[in-house]
Amino acid sequence: MEGINKATAEIIAEMDQRLTLNPEGTRRIGNFGFIELEETWGDEATIINTARISSTNQRLRSRNDFSERDTDLLYQLLRDAHGTPFETVYFRYRFIAPIFVLRQWVKHRISSWNEFSMRYRKPISVAYIPDLEARSVDGFPVLDDQALGEYEALMKQLFAWYETQYQSACQRIDGAREQGALPAKSGGRDPYRGRARELLRNAMPVAAYSDVYWTVNFRSLMNFFQLRRKADAQYEIRQYADAAFALFTARLPLLARTMQRVLDENGRSSA
Ligand SMILES: Cc1cc2nc3c(=O)[nH]c(=O)nc-3n(C[C@H](O)[C@H](O)[C@H](O)COP(=O)(O)OP(=O)(O)OC[C@H]3O[C@@H](n4cnc5c(N)ncnc54)[C@H](O)[C@@H]3O)c2cc1C
């Protein structure tokens, strides 16, 4: 990829490594997107055991001990909105997504975020490029090839402008240091370069990619799937939600089946 900076090259190398190390737990999305289900804490047995504290001291040692009765209880708890046992199982996803997707995702407040910072690093110098499917409604391309070409050129121009301005700011800072007009760098973050990055990032488009760790409990994850896998959710966040769902399903298939059953029933009763 031409014109990419160091931060971007490092992210590409790391993505390639994760795809090799964890092929079952990772997915590429769009021209630069990525998602990985990195870690999960707890499982179906955790939910049953925490729910049973109210009525018995019997506990499952693992989800391999599940009986039909436990499977039924899992379904009933979810169907009847016994919420808190479903808050005891956690997931940490890592995703690289356009900022406009993150703007929608971060609205899911019951979760924790850690995000790539353009205060401390240069931006990821790749923008989301919609493919033909993303550009089309009922097979009709609402943005034609010419518009797409101009869009791509505009994005490249923005990244190039950032780079030029940042280099120029760094040269002026270094020059002023050499002349003794600014204090010498004393290790750690350079406040002058940092301020330049803080301001220059304002010109970055919402199509630029960012990098996030998202930690979420199952109750909130289910809400996310319900809202962001629906047909009326925007195409791009839906792609991420579908991928997150597929990775979750591979990890906890019984919980995924139970959730889908409840969502389908809720959908039928509200239709
Ligand atoms: C198709 C679509 C279009 C949307 N359009 C817009 C839009 O135009 N503008 C916009 O701003 N947002 C929009 N949203 C975002 C939407 O309003 C929600 O903020 C988002 O979906 C997160 O859902 P949530 O609040 O259920 O999730 P979370 O924030 O994760 O909350 C989970 C649950 O916790 C409870 N909860 C959380 N916070 C509170 C609280 N303060 N008070 C009471 N209960 C709480 C609620 O039960 C909630 O469902 C859109 C969402 C979708 C799916």
PDBQT file of the ligand as one rigid body, heavy atoms in Angstrom, charges set to zero:
ROOT
HETATM    1  C1  LIG A 301     -30.645   1.555  13.408  1.00  0.00    +0.000 C 
HETATM    2  C2  LIG A 301     -30.129   2.464  14.486  1.00  0.00    +0.000 A 
HETATM    3  C3  LIG A 301     -30.182   3.841  14.313  1.00  0.00    +0.000 A 
HETATM    4  C4  LIG A 301     -29.710   4.719  15.315  1.00  0.00    +0.000 A 
HETATM    5  N1  LIG A 301     -29.733   6.064  15.101  1.00  0.00    +0.000 NA
HETATM    6  C5  LIG A 301     -29.240   6.910  16.046  1.00  0.00    +0.000 A 
HETATM    7  C6  LIG A 301     -29.217   8.324  15.853  1.00  0.00    +0.000 A 
HETATM    8  O1  LIG A 301     -29.668   8.823  14.838  1.00  0.00    +0.000 OA
HETATM    9  N2  LIG A 301     -28.675   9.114  16.812  1.00  0.00    +0.000 N 
HETATM   10  C7  LIG A 301     -28.178   8.589  17.980  1.00  0.00    +0.000 A 
HETATM   11  O2  LIG A 301     -27.711   9.346  18.841  1.00  0.00    +0.000 OA
HETATM   12  N3  LIG A 301     -28.199   7.260  18.207  1.00  0.00    +0.000 NA
HETATM   13  C8  LIG A 301     -28.701   6.404  17.279  1.00  0.00    +0.000 A 
HETATM   14  N4  LIG A 301     -28.693   5.051  17.500  1.00  0.00    +0.000 N 
HETATM   15  C9  LIG A 301     -28.098   4.552  18.739  1.00  0.00    +0.000 C 
HETATM   16  C10 LIG A 301     -29.169   4.089  19.758  1.00  0.00    +0.000 C 
HETATM   17  O3  LIG A 301     -29.996   5.161  20.159  1.00  0.00    +0.000 OA
HETATM   18  C11 LIG A 301     -28.466   3.497  20.990  1.00  0.00    +0.000 C 
HETATM   19  O4  LIG A 301     -27.730   4.524  21.631  1.00  0.00    +0.000 OA
HETATM   20  C12 LIG A 301     -27.505   2.386  20.636  1.00  0.00    +0.000 C 
HETATM   21  O5  LIG A 301     -28.113   1.466  19.776  1.00  0.00    +0.000 OA
HETATM   22  C13 LIG A 301     -27.022   1.679  21.890  1.00  0.00    +0.000 C 
HETATM   23  O6  LIG A 301     -28.103   0.938  22.407  1.00  0.00    +0.000 OA
HETATM   24  P1  LIG A 301     -28.359   0.802  23.954  1.00  0.00    +0.000 P 
HETATM   25  O7  LIG A 301     -28.567   2.130  24.589  1.00  0.00    +0.000 OA
HETATM   26  O8  LIG A 301     -29.453  -0.211  24.112  1.00  0.00    +0.000 OA
HETATM   27  O9  LIG A 301     -26.953   0.137  24.429  1.00  0.00    +0.000 OA
HETATM   28  P2  LIG A 301     -26.124   0.394  25.763  1.00  0.00    +0.000 P 
HETATM   29  O10 LIG A 301     -25.737   1.811  25.872  1.00  0.00    +0.000 OA
HETATM   30  O11 LIG A 301     -25.019  -0.621  25.754  1.00  0.00    +0.000 OA
HETATM   31  O12 LIG A 301     -27.128   0.098  26.919  1.00  0.00    +0.000 OA
HETATM   32  C14 LIG A 301     -27.614  -1.220  27.165  1.00  0.00    +0.000 C 
HETATM   33  C15 LIG A 301     -28.910  -1.106  27.958  1.00  0.00    +0.000 C 
HETATM   34  O13 LIG A 301     -28.638  -0.533  29.222  1.00  0.00    +0.000 OA
HETATM   35  C16 LIG A 301     -29.719   0.328  29.604  1.00  0.00    +0.000 C 
HETATM   36  N5  LIG A 301     -29.190   1.689  29.746  1.00  0.00    +0.000 N 
HETATM   37  C17 LIG A 301     -27.975   2.148  29.346  1.00  0.00    +0.000 A 
HETATM   38  N6  LIG A 301     -27.828   3.424  29.671  1.00  0.00    +0.000 NA
HETATM   39  C18 LIG A 301     -28.984   3.811  30.265  1.00  0.00    +0.000 A 
HETATM   40  C19 LIG A 301     -29.456   5.038  30.777  1.00  0.00    +0.000 A 
HETATM   41  N7  LIG A 301     -28.732   6.152  30.767  1.00  0.00    +0.000 N 
HETATM   42  N8  LIG A 301     -30.677   5.050  31.302  1.00  0.00    +0.000 NA
HETATM   43  C20 LIG A 301     -31.464   3.956  31.335  1.00  0.00    +0.000 A 
HETATM   44  N9  LIG A 301     -31.084   2.762  30.841  1.00  0.00    +0.000 NA
HETATM   45  C21 LIG A 301     -29.854   2.687  30.314  1.00  0.00    +0.000 A 
HETATM   46  C22 LIG A 301     -30.760   0.230  28.505  1.00  0.00    +0.000 C 
HETATM   47  O14 LIG A 301     -31.678  -0.787  28.841  1.00  0.00    +0.000 OA
HETATM   48  C23 LIG A 301     -29.969  -0.207  27.312  1.00  0.00    +0.000 C 
HETATM   49  O15 LIG A 301     -30.717  -0.895  26.326  1.00  0.00    +0.000 OA
HETATM   50  C24 LIG A 301     -29.170   4.186  16.517  1.00  0.00    +0.000 A 
HETATM   51  C25 LIG A 301     -29.164   2.799  16.694  1.00  0.00    +0.000 A 
HETATM   52  C26 LIG A 301     -29.613   1.934  15.702  1.00  0.00    +0.000 A 
HETATM   53  C27 LIG A 301     -29.542   0.451  15.915  1.00  0.00    +0.000 C 
ENDROOT
TORSDOF 0
